[in-house]
Amino acid sequence: MVNNCYEYLLGMNTYTSIVREVPFLSRCIDMVIITRDNEMITIEFKIKDWRHALEQVKNHKLGADRAYICLPIKQPSSKLLNALSDEKVGLYLYTPDEPQIMREYLPAPKNKEKIDVFSSILFNKVSCVKERNIC
């Protein structure tokens, strides 16, 4: 799922960087996107355990401008949408059988609780992984 979405996003040519498997705070973020406006967007991909993904994304939000979960579902439950809204996390739907395999269902709001030092750490880790240096 991550690799398919990575290739799909690369083909869009709308981002400055797209990096997979970025180490951050003793964990690994599945994907970090740097926009042309220098925003850092994190995405956590999960097959089914969205509650676990939400816990992971809370850590991403320490450094990210926006944070998302991506799930392979057609329609999210109200319970999922409420939890995402409460935590200020966005949702992408992964639908590999459609031309647009990754679709933003719930936009992530701008993260107002981001901590600058963690944001710098995340940005440096993205650069390090992108350049294939040891992080």
N, C-alpha and C positions, 0 to 999 in steps of 0.2 A: 504494500500500500504506500509506504513512504517513498520508495523508489519510483513508482508510477506517478505519484504527485510531484515529485522532484522533476522528473522529465517533462511533465505537463507544464509546470510553472516555468521551467527553463525555456520552453518553446514560446511562451508568451512574450518574452523580452521586455518585461515591464519593471523588473527589479534590478537593483545594483548588485546584490549578492543573494544567493540561496545556498545554504550550507546545511548538511546533515550531521547528526551525531556530535553535537557541541557540548563539551563538558562544562558543567556549571554547578557549583555548590555541591560537590560530591554526587552529582547525578549527571545524566546526559539528556539534553534537549533533542528531540527527534529532528526538528528543523527550525532554523532561524533564517528569516528573510530580512534583508536590509532594503528599504524602499529608496526611491530616488530622492525623497525628502529626508533621508537618513533616519527613518523610524525603524526600530527593531521589533519585528513580529515573531513570536514563537508559536510553534504548533506542536502539540502532543497528539500522536496518532494512537488510537486504541481500537481493537477489534470489537470489544464488548464492554469492558469495565470502565464506564465513564466516570464513576465515582473516584476510582484510583487516578484516572487522568486528571480530574479536577484537583486532587491533592497535589499532583506533580506541578500543575500549572500555577498553583499558588506560589511556588518557589520561582517559577519563570518570571512572575510579575514583579519580583524584586528588582529586576534589571530591564525588563522589556517595556516597550511603549504600548504594545497590545499583545494579548495572549489568546490563543485559540486551542480548541480540541477538534480533531477530525475523526469522524466515525463513519463506518460503512453502513449507513441506514438511509432509508427513503424518507421517513418522517419521524422527527424527534417527539418524544413524549412530553407532556406538559411538566412532568416532574423534572426531567432533564433541563428543559428551557427555564424553569423557575430557578433551579440550582445555578445555572450559568448566569442568569440575570443577577442573582444575589451576589455572586462572586465577581461580576463584571468581566466575564470571559465570553469570547465569541465561539461560534460553531461553524465548521466546514462539514459538508456532507461529501462522502466519497462514493461515487457511483460509477464504477469502471465500465459499465455497459452503456453509458451515455457519452456523447461527444465531449461534454464539459464534465470531466471525471471528478473535479473538485469544485464544489460550489459553496460560496459563502451563504449560509442560511441565517445566521445571527451575527451581525457585525460586532466586533469587540470594541468597547468604548476605549478612549484614550486613558491609559493608566496614570492616574494622578498620585498614586502612592509609590511610584518607582523611586528607588534610592540611587542617587548619582554614582556612588562608588561601585555599586553592583552593576549598574548600567555600563560603566567603564570596563569592569571585569568581563562582562558578557561580550561587549564589542571587541575586546582584545582576544577573547577566546574564539570568536567568529573569524577574526583575521588570521589567527594562528591555524585554525583548521582549514581555512580556505587556502592558505599558503602551504599546507601540509607540513607545518613545523610541529615539533613535539610541544604539546601544551602542558 
